[in-house]
Amino acid sequence: MDSLQTIGFYVSSGVSLAGGLGVALLTRRDQRGVALGVFGLGLAGIYLSLSAGYAAVVALICYAGCALMFASPQYRRVDAVVGPVWRQLGAIGAALLLAVLAYSAFRGDFAYAGYFGGTFGAANLGRLLFAHDALATEAVAVLVTVALAGAAAAWRVRDRTR
């Protein structure tokens, strides 16, 4: 990276860190929503400095939408539907998954591929994802679809009972 990209990366990392700390430490919901938007802006800057413009635009849109939804007065908190034992088991499972991913990242062999798509090369980015990580890409797509469908179904059932 040249010096301008390096400066952009570190400034965006600082903005992202400040936004993340704001989300974690601020007390008012509207302030946390603004901090979430700041985090998304920093993340988009990191992606841009790494020549991933398409990912930057997607991250910016997603985080801006979440920040607006979170900061709005119509936002309602989702109550926990499981007990503390299940939450603890979920946390232990997430920690084990993180340990497995960290082990595979440091001990595994990565597929090396060249990416020459430029800043907004969405077609080349798709070719790169499906050339080496097709199964992982499909698994993430299925997981996101199931999570969104489950959240929508739970929300509709909860609204019917009111």
C-alpha positions as CSV (number, residue, x, y, z in Angstrom):
1,M,0.0,0.0,0.0
2,D,1.2,3.5,-0.6
3,S,1.2,6.1,2.1
4,L,-2.2,7.7,1.2
5,Q,-3.9,4.3,1.4
6,T,-2.1,3.5,4.7
7,I,-3.3,6.8,6.2
8,G,-6.8,6.2,5.0
9,F,-6.7,2.7,6.5
10,Y,-5.5,3.9,9.9
11,V,-7.9,6.9,10.0
12,S,-10.8,4.6,9.1
13,S,-9.7,2.1,11.7
14,G,-9.7,4.9,14.3
15,V,-13.1,6.0,13.3
16,S,-14.4,2.4,13.4
17,L,-12.9,1.9,16.8
18,A,-14.4,5.1,18.2
19,G,-17.8,4.0,16.8
20,G,-17.5,0.6,18.3
21,L,-16.6,2.0,21.7
22,G,-19.5,4.4,21.4
23,V,-22.0,1.5,20.8
24,A,-20.6,-0.4,23.8
25,L,-20.3,2.5,26.3
26,L,-23.0,5.1,25.5
27,T,-26.2,4.9,27.5
28,R,-28.9,6.6,25.3
29,R,-30.3,4.6,22.3
30,D,-30.1,7.5,19.9
31,Q,-26.4,8.1,20.7
32,R,-25.7,4.4,20.2
33,G,-27.4,4.5,16.9
34,V,-25.2,7.4,15.8
35,A,-22.2,5.5,17.0
36,L,-23.2,2.5,15.0
37,G,-23.4,4.7,11.9
38,V,-19.9,6.0,12.7
39,F,-18.7,2.5,13.0
40,G,-20.2,1.6,9.6
41,L,-18.6,4.7,8.1
42,G,-15.2,3.6,9.4
43,L,-15.7,0.1,8.1
44,A,-16.6,1.4,4.7
45,G,-13.4,3.4,4.7
46,I,-11.3,0.4,5.6
47,Y,-12.9,-1.5,2.7
48,L,-12.2,1.4,0.4
49,S,-8.6,1.6,1.4
50,L,-8.3,-2.1,0.7
51,S,-9.8,-1.6,-2.8
52,A,-13.0,-3.3,-2.0
53,G,-15.5,-0.6,-3.1
54,Y,-18.4,-2.9,-3.5
55,A,-18.1,-4.3,0.0
56,A,-17.7,-0.7,1.2
57,V,-21.0,0.3,-0.3
58,V,-22.8,-2.7,1.0
59,A,-21.4,-2.2,4.5
60,L,-22.3,1.5,4.5
61,I,-25.9,0.8,3.4
62,C,-26.3,-2.0,5.9
63,Y,-24.9,-0.1,8.9
64,A,-26.7,3.2,8.0
65,G,-30.0,1.3,7.8
66,C,-29.3,-0.4,11.2
67,A,-28.3,2.8,12.8
68,L,-31.4,4.6,11.6
69,M,-33.6,1.8,12.8
70,F,-31.8,1.6,16.1
71,A,-32.0,5.3,16.8
72,S,-35.6,5.7,15.7
73,P,-38.3,6.2,18.4
74,Q,-40.3,3.3,16.9
75,Y,-37.6,0.8,17.8
76,R,-38.7,-1.9,20.2
77,R,-36.4,-4.1,22.2
78,V,-36.5,-7.8,21.6
79,D,-37.0,-9.7,24.8
80,A,-35.0,-12.8,25.5
81,V,-37.1,-15.9,24.9
82,V,-34.6,-18.4,26.4
83,G,-33.3,-18.8,29.9
84,P,-29.8,-17.9,31.2
85,V,-28.6,-21.5,30.9
86,W,-29.3,-21.6,27.2
87,R,-27.6,-18.3,26.7
88,Q,-24.5,-19.5,28.6
89,L,-24.5,-22.7,26.4
90,G,-24.8,-20.5,23.3
91,A,-21.9,-18.4,24.5
92,I,-19.7,-21.4,25.2
93,G,-20.6,-22.7,21.7
94,A,-19.7,-19.4,20.1
95,A,-16.4,-19.4,22.0
96,L,-15.6,-22.9,20.8
97,L,-16.5,-21.9,17.2
98,L,-14.2,-18.9,17.5
99,A,-11.4,-21.2,18.7
100,V,-11.9,-23.6,15.8
101,L,-11.9,-20.6,13.3
102,A,-8.7,-19.2,14.9
103,Y,-7.0,-22.5,14.7
104,S,-7.9,-23.0,11.1
105,A,-6.8,-19.5,10.3
106,F,-3.4,-19.9,11.8
107,R,-2.8,-23.6,10.9
108,G,-4.7,-24.0,7.7
109,D,-3.7,-23.6,4.1
110,F,-5.3,-20.8,2.3
111,A,-6.2,-20.7,-1.4
112,Y,-4.3,-17.9,-3.0
113,A,-6.0,-16.1,-5.8
114,G,-5.4,-12.9,-7.6
115,Y,-8.0,-10.2,-7.7
116,F,-7.7,-7.7,-10.5
117,G,-11.2,-6.3,-10.5
118,G,-10.5,-2.8,-9.5
119,T,-12.5,-0.9,-6.9
120,F,-16.0,-1.8,-8.0
121,G,-15.4,-5.2,-9.7
122,A,-18.5,-7.1,-8.4
123,A,-18.2,-9.8,-11.1
124,N,-14.6,-10.5,-10.3
125,L,-15.3,-10.5,-6.6
126,G,-18.1,-13.1,-7.2
127,R,-15.8,-15.2,-9.3
128,L,-13.2,-15.1,-6.5
129,L,-15.7,-16.1,-3.9
130,F,-17.2,-19.0,-5.9
131,A,-13.8,-20.2,-7.2
132,H,-12.4,-21.1,-3.8
133,D,-15.2,-20.7,-1.2
134,A,-18.3,-21.7,-2.9
135,L,-19.5,-24.0,-0.1
136,A,-18.8,-21.3,2.5
137,T,-20.6,-18.7,0.5
138,E,-23.6,-20.9,0.1
139,A,-23.6,-21.8,3.8
140,V,-23.6,-18.1,4.8
141,A,-26.4,-17.4,2.3
142,V,-28.5,-20.2,3.7
143,L,-27.8,-19.1,7.3
144,V,-28.7,-15.5,6.6
145,T,-31.9,-16.5,4.8
146,V,-33.0,-18.8,7.6
147,A,-32.2,-16.2,10.2
148,L,-34.2,-13.5,8.4
149,A,-37.1,-15.9,7.8
150,G,-37.1,-16.9,11.5
151,A,-36.9,-13.4,12.7
152,A,-39.8,-12.3,10.5
153,A,-41.9,-15.3,11.6
154,A,-41.2,-14.6,15.3
155,W,-42.0,-11.0,14.9
156,R,-45.4,-11.8,13.1
157,V,-46.4,-14.3,15.8
158,R,-45.5,-11.8,18.5
159,D,-47.5,-9.0,16.9
160,R,-50.6,-11.3,16.5
161,T,-50.6,-12.0,20.3
162,R,-50.8,-8.2,21.2
